[in-house]
């Protein structure tokens, strides 16, 4: 599966991505709302995590 993790707290972002990547998932991150929207417009994701943005 391909995930987008949108989180402004870098440590939490890394922690979630590391956990999900263990099973072979593809994880991309965005540190703010604009970056998340950009990635959503240009790439396909199976799951979006939008946390405290």
N, C-alpha and C positions, 0 to 999 in steps of 0.2 A: 504494500500500500504506500501511497505517497501522501505525506502530511505537510501542512503549512502551520507552523507554530508562530503566532503573532503575540509577542510578549516584550514589554519594554525593560523588564528586569533580566539582565544578561545571565545571571547564574540560574535562575528558574528556567529560562529559555534553553540553556545548555543541558540542564538536568533532564528536562522532558525529552529533548532530542536524543540524548544519549540512551535513555531508557527505551524509547521506541525503536531506535536503530539496532538494538541488540538482536531483534528477531528478523533483521534484514530489511526493515522498512526504510524508505527514503524520507528523510526529514529535511525540510528547508525552513528557514527562520526569517522573521521580519521584526525589526525593533520598534516600528511605529506604524501608524495607521496608513500613511501614504505608501510606504514600502509594501505593506500587505496588499493594498488595493492594486498596486502595480503588478505584483506577482500573480494575483488572482485573475487579472485581465489577460495575462500572457501565458499562463501555465495551467494545467489541469491538476487538481488535487482530489484525493478520495476523502480526506478529512481536514477540516480547518479547526485549529485551536485559537480562539481569540480571547486573550486574557488581559484584563486591566489596561487596555489601551485608551 
